[in-house]
Amino acid sequence: MKLNIVVLAKQVPDTRNVGKDAMTAEGTVNRAALPAIFNPEDLNALEQALRLKDQDPENVHVGVVTMGPPRAGEILRQSLYRGADEGWLLTDRKSAGADTLATAYFLSKAIEKINKDIFHVDLVIGGRQAIDGDTAQVGPQVAQKLGLNQVTYAEEIKEIKDGKATIMRHIDGGVETVVAPLPVMVTVNGTAAPARPCNAKRVMKYKYATCPMERKGDEPWTALYETRPYLTLGQWSIADCGADCEQCGLAGSPTKVKAVKNIVFQAKESKQLTASDNDVESLVKELLEENIIG
């Protein structure tokens, strides 16, 4: 059975290093001020796709879609190093500052384009949530916009057979196994199988793979792009995907962030309190003022 998979992956700021410059004046994350990494749960999602490919390498095709500035092309390379077949970067200045709704819209239009022009999409996989927003909304929103069945909190995609996916998912108090007809959207937990390491041979093959906007034009390996087409990664704008600019980026984002703070807990001193009402009241007041609780 031929199986075509699209993995949704995101380059995110490393939120372990949030500082005073982490937010822009417009209320969006200042990604230039933070180190960029592969969103952890998207790596779990990629691994699920690659495990399906391991079962039938000749008939399973894995493509990766990421949205972001040109430097997000690194996510596509990291995916190719691990075993993905191709990738597309969605990049457009008008898509900057997108909330989950605008992001899901742009991603859904890209998947529609892949489904129409490149291959029939059977399975879309993404991480449960991204560490920069922690909303877990994009996957379900993409499914809704595309009219796909969806399975969330997946731990393992156990089998694809007879046009159906058998998926083990986490629920409160345990796990359940569900069967969903294709095409289906699956979001994967961070407790699922971790991503495999990069393959050395694939790193050598794809280390110069770039999107057109990443290139400066004077690299020593520029001539390779003429003789090795696989080194040119897909790059699409809003117009390329037939999307509406008013539904992308800040223009299409009803969610506005008021502030981003980095709160550091420091034990400067200690004090002993009794169980009296006055001591308890003073402790609660201090915790609120120090933003420790709220």
Solvent accessible surface area in square Angstrom, and as a share of the most:
residue,aa,sasa,rsa
1,M,115,0.51
2,K,114,0.48
3,L,7,0.03
4,N,12,0.06
5,I,0,0.00
6,V,0,0.00
7,V,1,0.00
8,L,13,0.06
9,A,7,0.05
10,K,62,0.26
11,Q,24,0.10
12,V,1,0.01
13,P,2,0.02
14,D,8,0.04
15,T,53,0.31
16,R,193,0.70
17,N,81,0.42
18,V,27,0.16
19,G,35,0.34
20,K,197,0.84
21,D,84,0.43
22,A,4,0.03
23,M,48,0.22
24,T,42,0.24
25,A,107,0.83
26,E,117,0.52
27,G,6,0.06
28,T,35,0.21
29,V,47,0.27
30,N,42,0.22
31,R,79,0.29
32,A,94,0.73
33,A,49,0.38
34,L,13,0.07
35,P,72,0.46
36,A,36,0.28
37,I,50,0.25
38,F,23,0.10
39,N,1,0.00
40,P,57,0.36
41,E,18,0.08
42,D,9,0.05
43,L,35,0.18
44,N,12,0.06
45,A,0,0.00
46,L,1,0.00
47,E,7,0.03
48,Q,4,0.02
49,A,0,0.00
50,L,3,0.01
51,R,107,0.39
52,L,6,0.03
53,K,33,0.14
54,D,84,0.44
55,Q,122,0.54
56,D,47,0.25
57,P,82,0.52
58,E,148,0.66
59,N,53,0.27
60,V,11,0.06
61,H,47,0.21
62,V,0,0.00
63,G,0,0.00
64,V,1,0.01
65,V,0,0.00
66,T,0,0.00
67,M,32,0.14
68,G,20,0.19
69,P,60,0.37
70,P,40,0.25
71,R,100,0.37
72,A,1,0.00
73,G,0,0.00
74,E,60,0.27
75,I,3,0.01
76,L,1,0.00
77,R,26,0.10
78,Q,46,0.21
79,S,1,0.00
80,L,2,0.01
81,Y,22,0.08
82,R,39,0.14
83,G,11,0.10
84,A,0,0.00
85,D,45,0.23
86,E,51,0.23
87,G,4,0.04
88,W,11,0.04
89,L,0,0.00
90,L,0,0.00
91,T,9,0.05
92,D,38,0.20
93,R,226,0.83
94,K,127,0.54
95,S,9,0.06
96,A,65,0.50
97,G,29,0.28
98,A,29,0.23
99,D,23,0.12
100,T,26,0.15
101,L,71,0.36
102,A,1,0.01
103,T,22,0.13
104,A,0,0.00
105,Y,25,0.10
106,F,0,0.00
107,L,12,0.06
108,S,4,0.02
109,K,45,0.19
110,A,0,0.00
111,I,5,0.03
112,E,75,0.34
113,K,48,0.20
114,I,0,0.00
115,N,68,0.35
116,K,172,0.73
117,D,87,0.45
118,I,74,0.38
119,F,27,0.11
120,H,108,0.48
121,V,8,0.05
122,D,16,0.08
123,L,0,0.00
124,V,1,0.01
125,I,0,0.00
126,G,4,0.04
127,G,11,0.11
128,R,68,0.25
129,Q,39,0.17
130,A,21,0.16
131,I,50,0.25
132,D,31,0.16
133,G,45,0.44
134,D,85,0.44
135,T,63,0.37
136,A,29,0.22
137,Q,82,0.36
138,V,40,0.23
139,G,7,0.07
140,P,39,0.25
141,Q,45,0.20
142,V,0,0.00
143,A,0,0.00
144,Q,140,0.62
145,K,80,0.34
146,L,40,0.20
147,G,68,0.65
148,L,33,0.16
149,N,66,0.34
150,Q,77,0.34
151,V,14,0.08
152,T,29,0.17
153,Y,90,0.34
154,A,1,0.00
155,E,27,0.12
156,E,60,0.27
157,I,8,0.04
158,K,94,0.40
159,E,79,0.35
160,I,28,0.14
161,K,119,0.50
162,D,120,0.62
163,G,29,0.28
164,K,104,0.44
165,A,0,0.00
166,T,30,0.18
167,I,0,0.00
168,M,51,0.23
169,R,47,0.17
170,H,82,0.36
171,I,64,0.32
172,D,142,0.73
173,G,93,0.90
174,G,30,0.29
175,V,85,0.49
176,E,63,0.28
177,T,82,0.47
178,V,40,0.23
179,V,92,0.53
180,A,9,0.07
181,P,70,0.44
182,L,30,0.15
183,P,51,0.32
184,V,0,0.00
185,M,1,0.01
186,V,0,0.00
187,T,4,0.03
188,V,0,0.00
189,N,10,0.05
190,G,39,0.37
191,T,111,0.65
192,A,9,0.07
193,A,21,0.16
194,P,105,0.66
195,A,29,0.22
196,R,65,0.24
197,P,112,0.71
198,C,48,0.29
199,N,72,0.37
200,A,78,0.60
201,K,171,0.72
202,R,57,0.21
203,V,44,0.25
204,M,125,0.56
205,K,94,0.40
206,Y,15,0.06
207,K,78,0.33
208,Y,65,0.25
209,A,0,0.00
210,T,21,0.12
211,C,0,0.00
212,P,63,0.40
213,M,108,0.48
214,E,42,0.19
215,R,64,0.23
216,K,177,0.75
217,G,53,0.51
218,D,116,0.60
219,E,31,0.14
220,P,126,0.79
221,W,78,0.27
222,T,55,0.32
223,A,76,0.59
224,L,42,0.21
225,Y,24,0.09
226,E,150,0.67
227,T,104,0.60
228,R,103,0.37
229,P,100,0.63
230,Y,91,0.34
231,L,1,0.01
232,T,59,0.34
233,L,9,0.05
234,G,21,0.20
235,Q,48,0.21
236,W,29,0.10
237,S,32,0.21
238,I,2,0.01
239,A,85,0.66
240,D,72,0.38
241,C,11,0.07
242,G,56,0.54
243,A,16,0.12
244,D,62,0.32
245,C,50,0.30
246,E,120,0.54
247,Q,82,0.37
248,C,0,0.00
249,G,0,0.00
250,L,76,0.38
251,A,73,0.56
252,G,13,0.13
253,S,5,0.03
254,P,95,0.60
255,T,86,0.50
256,K,131,0.55
257,V,75,0.43
258,K,193,0.82
259,A,59,0.46
260,V,60,0.35
261,K,144,0.61
262,N,85,0.44
263,I,79,0.40
264,V,97,0.56
265,F,143,0.60
266,Q,126,0.56
267,A,108,0.84
268,K,173,0.73
269,E,139,0.62
270,S,110,0.71
271,K,116,0.49
272,Q,182,0.81
273,L,73,0.36
274,T,91,0.53
275,A,100,0.77
276,S,50,0.32
277,D,123,0.64
278,N,118,0.60
279,D,38,0.20
280,V,78,0.45
281,E,120,0.54
282,S,58,0.37
283,L,67,0.33
284,V,66,0.38
285,K,126,0.54
286,E,69,0.31
287,L,45,0.22
288,L,88,0.44
289,E,115,0.52
290,E,104,0.47
291,N,77,0.40
292,I,84,0.43
293,I,80,0.41
294,G,112,1.08
